[in-house]
Amino acid sequence: MIDTRFSLALSQGVIPRPDGAMAVINPGADVDLSFGDVSQIVQTFYPTCAALKARAFEPAPTLSGPATGALIFAHRAKQASFDLIARAVEAVTPGGLIAIEGAKTDGIESILKAAKKTFADVETYSKAHGKLIWFTRPDTLPDLADWHATPRTLPGGFVTTPGVFSADGIDKGSALLAQHLPPLSGRVADLGAGWGYLSRQVLTSDKVTELAMIEAEHTALENAKQNIADPRARFHWDDATTFTGAPFQAVVCNPPFHTGRAATPELGQRFIASAARLLDERGQLWMVANRNLPYEQQLQERFVKVQTVAQDNGFKIIHATRPRRDTGPRR
């Protein structure tokens, strides 16, 4: 388990011990949560939820009901962090402890600056290139309207929320794939569907009978439910690399290649393996990827035919057909 700044500050007597159970918001899968009573855990990313469940916790994607205190882990997106903090402050009963921790790369310094302007008696503890911030929830709340994340409407009427992938505009790779995607038919899966841009393109074909939209980020999937009104769409908050529900006649995806801030091409390779597993014997995969990502070997191992159908300065569009069934056991 990874020690948190909160648990270290508690062990050193730097921060007062919470009076009651704490709500823990946006924790990582392997952080130490043995500091005391935990009333609820909020986590919107499905794989992290699954890992926390394996540790006998019961995470949920939203905060439910009041709390006597809250520990918030900063989000990698600044506005998403402020939204998490505002929702926590509003849920905590007056006099409860509000603690926020994060690294400098998570924007913790800007959070500290805003907290000092908004709340009284803000304290800090510095450790491991980051900070723990804490204060007491006041009896009367300040105006936190600017702290809440405001949904954005993109061209085409797509609604997004700060913190989801490509919240500020349509991803260039997805746009390129949409330009080259032919009319599909049968059951289709969109692995990592996000807020629904590619899914809407898939559903322009009246030969599609069902579209499974699989997305790990709960907030993005809630956006997708606003953006896709087609009754053929099925929304799945799940891990695209372990999703079940085969067979599909086609899979589309713009696989992620980052976990947090670290580049992890292996994640895209797992998407390819999942697509091959989910497709029927004559199924087809349409995917977009950064041109420098090493996916070709994995594609050749998993599919009989692989073709790069388009490239530009940054992306490549790949069409793979007929998944192999002789590559050994797959998840």
PLY file of the C-alpha trace (Angstrom):
ply
format ascii 1.0
element vertex 331
property float x
property float y
property float z
element edge 330
property int vertex1
property int vertex2
end_header
0.00 0.00 0.00
1.09 3.56 -0.71
1.16 5.91 2.27
-0.91 9.06 1.82
0.18 12.47 3.02
-2.96 12.39 5.14
-1.97 9.20 6.99
1.59 10.45 7.45
0.35 13.77 8.86
-1.95 11.88 11.24
0.87 9.61 12.45
3.06 12.64 13.12
0.32 14.52 14.96
0.40 17.33 12.42
-3.32 17.17 11.60
-6.14 16.58 14.09
-7.65 13.11 13.99
-11.09 13.18 12.32
-14.11 13.20 14.59
-16.11 10.50 12.82
-15.90 8.55 9.59
-14.43 10.15 6.48
-15.67 10.11 2.92
-12.70 9.40 0.64
-12.95 10.87 -2.83
-10.90 9.90 -5.89
-8.35 7.61 -4.20
-5.92 5.49 -6.18
-6.27 1.72 -6.28
-3.35 1.07 -3.93
-3.40 3.94 -1.44
-3.43 3.14 2.27
-6.92 3.79 3.68
-6.33 2.26 7.11
-6.09 5.63 8.87
-9.56 5.28 10.46
-13.23 4.86 9.69
-14.25 5.36 6.07
-17.93 6.06 5.49
-17.88 5.98 1.69
-15.45 5.95 -1.21
-16.12 7.88 -4.40
-14.29 6.79 -7.55
-15.51 7.26 -11.12
-12.88 5.16 -12.93
-14.06 1.56 -13.26
-10.70 -0.30 -13.07
-9.82 1.58 -9.89
-13.25 0.75 -8.47
-12.67 -2.92 -9.27
-9.29 -2.85 -7.51
-10.82 -1.19 -4.44
-13.61 -3.76 -4.40
-10.96 -6.49 -4.39
-9.72 -4.88 -1.16
-13.23 -5.28 0.34
-14.20 -1.63 -0.07
-17.49 -0.55 -1.65
-16.74 2.42 -3.92
-19.43 4.27 -5.85
-19.18 6.85 -8.65
-21.06 9.57 -6.75
-21.15 10.94 -3.22
-24.32 9.92 -1.44
-25.66 11.76 1.56
-23.90 13.84 4.21
-20.47 13.07 5.64
-18.71 14.04 8.87
-15.46 14.71 7.01
-13.81 14.21 3.63
-10.41 13.39 2.18
-10.15 14.41 -1.47
-7.37 13.31 -3.81
-6.74 15.91 -6.50
-7.78 15.05 -10.05
-5.27 15.44 -12.89
-7.62 18.03 -14.43
-7.72 21.28 -12.47
-11.43 22.07 -12.86
-12.36 18.49 -12.00
-10.40 18.84 -8.75
-12.26 21.99 -7.79
-15.56 20.31 -8.57
-14.71 17.34 -6.33
-13.74 19.68 -3.50
-16.89 21.79 -3.82
-19.16 18.75 -3.76
-17.33 17.38 -0.72
-17.51 20.66 1.20
-21.24 20.88 0.51
-21.78 17.31 1.73
-19.73 17.56 4.94
-21.55 18.69 8.06
-20.44 21.99 9.68
-17.30 21.57 11.77
-16.15 18.55 9.76
-12.60 18.15 8.51
-11.89 18.81 4.83
-8.53 17.46 3.67
-7.15 17.67 0.13
-3.95 16.15 -1.13
-2.10 16.05 -4.38
1.22 16.42 -6.17
2.50 19.62 -7.72
1.75 18.09 -11.12
-1.90 17.77 -10.01
-2.12 21.53 -9.48
-2.15 21.37 -5.68
-0.52 24.83 -5.45
-3.41 26.47 -7.31
-5.86 24.59 -5.08
-4.05 25.92 -2.00
-4.16 29.47 -3.34
-7.90 29.26 -4.00
-8.60 27.57 -0.65
-6.84 30.36 1.26
-8.96 32.94 -0.54
-12.19 31.08 0.17
-11.84 29.42 3.59
-10.45 30.42 6.96
-7.52 28.82 8.83
-6.22 26.72 5.95
-3.28 24.52 7.04
-0.70 22.65 4.94
1.74 19.76 5.16
4.36 19.25 2.43
5.66 15.83 1.47
6.93 14.02 -1.63
6.65 16.91 -4.12
3.11 17.67 -3.06
0.93 18.97 -0.27
-1.85 18.10 2.10
-4.29 20.95 2.68
-6.95 21.00 5.37
-9.53 23.25 6.98
-12.80 23.01 8.89
-16.09 23.10 7.04
-17.64 26.46 8.03
-21.17 26.82 9.35
-22.04 29.09 6.44
-20.73 28.06 3.06
-19.01 30.58 0.80
-20.13 30.90 -2.80
-18.64 27.88 -4.57
-20.34 28.37 -7.93
-17.02 28.97 -9.68
-15.60 25.78 -8.16
-18.19 23.54 -9.79
-17.43 22.09 -13.20
-19.57 23.62 -15.92
-20.53 21.29 -18.79
-19.40 22.41 -22.22
-21.30 22.05 -25.50
-19.10 21.26 -28.49
-19.92 21.51 -32.20
-22.58 18.97 -33.07
-24.29 19.50 -29.71
-21.98 17.14 -27.79
-21.95 17.77 -24.04
-18.71 17.20 -22.11
-17.54 17.70 -18.54
-14.10 18.94 -17.42
-11.80 16.03 -16.62
-13.02 13.60 -19.29
-10.88 12.80 -22.33
-11.08 15.49 -25.03
-13.47 17.63 -22.99
-12.46 20.83 -24.80
-12.95 19.63 -28.35
-13.32 16.68 -30.68
-10.19 14.53 -30.64
-8.29 14.76 -33.94
-7.72 11.02 -34.07
-11.39 10.25 -33.54
-12.33 12.80 -36.20
-9.97 11.12 -38.68
-11.42 7.68 -37.91
-14.96 9.01 -38.35
-14.00 10.27 -41.84
-12.85 6.79 -42.91
-15.38 4.65 -41.07
-17.67 2.83 -43.54
-21.30 1.95 -42.74
-21.16 -0.94 -40.27
-23.79 -3.59 -39.61
-24.93 -6.00 -36.91
-23.78 -5.76 -33.31
-21.01 -3.20 -32.84
-18.88 -2.36 -29.80
-17.21 0.99 -29.15
-14.35 0.24 -26.76
-13.56 3.33 -24.72
-16.60 5.17 -26.04
-15.94 8.34 -24.06
-18.67 10.93 -24.45
-19.96 9.35 -27.65
-18.37 11.01 -30.67
-17.50 7.81 -32.57
-20.65 6.10 -31.37
-22.82 8.71 -33.02
-20.95 8.13 -36.29
-21.46 4.36 -36.01
-25.18 4.84 -35.48
-25.57 6.73 -38.77
-25.76 3.27 -40.38
-29.26 1.85 -40.19
-27.76 -1.65 -40.55
-26.35 -1.47 -37.03
-28.71 -3.46 -34.79
-27.03 -2.71 -31.45
-24.14 -0.59 -30.23
-22.41 -1.45 -26.97
-20.72 1.67 -25.61
-18.09 0.54 -23.11
-16.45 3.30 -21.08
-14.41 3.15 -17.87
-14.90 6.78 -16.83
-18.36 7.18 -15.31
-18.50 10.93 -15.94
-17.80 10.45 -19.65
-20.47 7.77 -19.88
-23.01 10.11 -18.27
-22.10 12.66 -20.95
-22.61 9.95 -23.59
-26.12 9.29 -22.30
-26.89 12.95 -23.00
-25.26 12.84 -26.42
-26.70 9.58 -27.75
-30.47 9.21 -27.82
-30.58 6.28 -30.25
-32.43 3.28 -28.71
-29.87 0.92 -30.27
-27.21 2.22 -27.87
-26.35 0.25 -24.72
-24.27 2.01 -22.08
-21.76 -0.03 -20.07
-19.66 1.39 -17.23
-16.93 -1.22 -17.49
-13.32 -1.98 -18.39
-13.01 -2.35 -22.16
-10.08 -4.74 -21.75
-12.11 -7.28 -19.76
-15.64 -6.62 -21.04
-17.73 -9.64 -22.01
-20.74 -9.81 -24.31
-19.45 -11.33 -27.54
-19.93 -11.89 -30.37
-19.80 -8.56 -32.21
-19.55 -8.08 -35.94
-17.47 -4.91 -35.61
-15.44 -3.03 -33.02
-14.35 0.61 -33.21
-11.90 2.24 -30.83
-9.54 5.10 -30.18
-7.65 3.35 -27.38
-6.01 5.37 -24.61
-2.26 5.14 -24.26
-1.81 6.90 -20.93
-2.43 5.78 -17.36
-2.45 9.04 -15.44
0.46 11.01 -16.90
2.59 8.00 -17.83
2.59 6.69 -21.40
1.55 3.03 -21.43
1.26 1.62 -24.98
0.46 -1.73 -23.38
-3.00 -0.40 -22.64
-3.75 0.01 -26.34
-2.40 -3.48 -26.95
-4.87 -4.81 -24.40
-7.67 -3.03 -26.28
-6.59 -4.85 -29.45
-6.61 -8.19 -27.63
-10.06 -7.45 -26.24
-11.40 -6.53 -29.69
-10.13 -9.82 -31.14
-11.73 -11.74 -28.29
-15.09 -9.99 -28.67
-15.41 -10.25 -32.46
-16.97 -13.15 -34.31
-14.84 -15.15 -36.76
-15.40 -12.72 -39.63
-15.48 -9.60 -37.49
-13.66 -6.36 -38.20
-11.78 -3.81 -36.10
-11.53 -0.15 -37.00
-9.10 1.79 -34.82
-7.09 4.99 -34.75
-3.73 5.40 -33.06
-0.81 7.77 -32.89
1.55 6.89 -35.74
4.48 6.14 -33.42
2.65 3.64 -31.22
3.86 0.02 -31.61
0.62 -1.82 -32.33
1.45 -3.60 -35.58
2.92 -6.77 -34.07
-0.03 -7.18 -31.71
-2.45 -6.66 -34.59
-0.69 -9.20 -36.79
-0.76 -11.74 -33.96
-4.47 -11.21 -33.33
-5.88 -10.78 -36.86
-5.49 -12.54 -40.20
-5.53 -9.32 -42.23
-4.29 -5.92 -41.10
-4.28 -2.82 -43.27
-3.37 0.81 -42.63
-6.00 2.63 -44.64
-5.04 6.25 -43.89
-2.34 8.32 -42.25
-1.72 11.96 -41.53
1.00 13.79 -39.62
-0.05 12.38 -36.27
-2.41 9.41 -36.67
-2.98 6.16 -38.53
-6.28 4.42 -39.28
-6.09 0.63 -39.10
-8.59 -1.91 -40.39
-8.12 -5.46 -39.10
-10.33 -8.43 -39.98
-10.84 -12.08 -39.05
-9.52 -12.46 -35.50
-7.19 -15.39 -34.99
-8.26 -18.12 -32.58
-4.81 -19.72 -32.28
-2.96 -17.14 -30.17
-3.27 -18.94 -26.86
-5.44 -18.13 -23.86
-6.85 -14.61 -23.66
-8.63 -12.75 -20.92
0 1
1 2
2 3
3 4
4 5
5 6
6 7
7 8
8 9
9 10
10 11
11 12
12 13
13 14
14 15
15 16
16 17
17 18
18 19
19 20
20 21
21 22
22 23
23 24
24 25
25 26
26 27
27 28
28 29
29 30
30 31
31 32
32 33
33 34
34 35
35 36
36 37
37 38
38 39
39 40
40 41
41 42
42 43
43 44
44 45
45 46
46 47
47 48
48 49
49 50
50 51
51 52
52 53
53 54
54 55
55 56
56 57
57 58
58 59
59 60
60 61
61 62
62 63
63 64
64 65
65 66
66 67
67 68
68 69
69 70
70 71
71 72
72 73
73 74
74 75
75 76
76 77
77 78
78 79
79 80
80 81
81 82
82 83
83 84
84 85
85 86
86 87
87 88
88 89
89 90
90 91
91 92
92 93
93 94
94 95
95 96
96 97
97 98
98 99
99 100
100 101
101 102
102 103
103 104
104 105
105 106
106 107
107 108
108 109
109 110
110 111
111 112
112 113
113 114
114 115
115 116
116 117
117 118
118 119
119 120
120 121
121 122
122 123
123 124
124 125
125 126
126 127
127 128
128 129
129 130
130 131
131 132
132 133
133 134
134 135
135 136
136 137
137 138
138 139
139 140
140 141
141 142
142 143
143 144
144 145
145 146
146 147
147 148
148 149
149 150
150 151
151 152
152 153
153 154
154 155
155 156
156 157
157 158
158 159
159 160
160 161
161 162
162 163
163 164
164 165
165 166
166 167
167 168
168 169
169 170
170 171
171 172
172 173
173 174
174 175
175 176
176 177
177 178
178 179
179 180
180 181
181 182
182 183
183 184
184 185
185 186
186 187
187 188
188 189
189 190
190 191
191 192
192 193
193 194
194 195
195 196
196 197
197 198
198 199
199 200
200 201
201 202
202 203
203 204
204 205
205 206
206 207
207 208
208 209
209 210
210 211
211 212
212 213
213 214
214 215
215 216
216 217
217 218
218 219
219 220
220 221
221 222
222 223
223 224
224 225
225 226
226 227
227 228
228 229
229 230
230 231
231 232
232 233
233 234
234 235
235 236
236 237
237 238
238 239
239 240
240 241
241 242
242 243
243 244
244 245
245 246
246 247
247 248
248 249
249 250
250 251
251 252
252 253
253 254
254 255
255 256
256 257
257 258
258 259
259 260
260 261
261 262
262 263
263 264
264 265
265 266
266 267
267 268
268 269
269 270
270 271
271 272
272 273
273 274
274 275
275 276
276 277
277 278
278 279
279 280
280 281
281 282
282 283
283 284
284 285
285 286
286 287
287 288
288 289
289 290
290 291
291 292
292 293
293 294
294 295
295 296
296 297
297 298
298 299
299 300
300 301
301 302
302 303
303 304
304 305
305 306
306 307
307 308
308 309
309 310
310 311
311 312
312 313
313 314
314 315
315 316
316 317
317 318
318 319
319 320
320 321
321 322
322 323
323 324
324 325
325 326
326 327
327 328
328 329
329 330
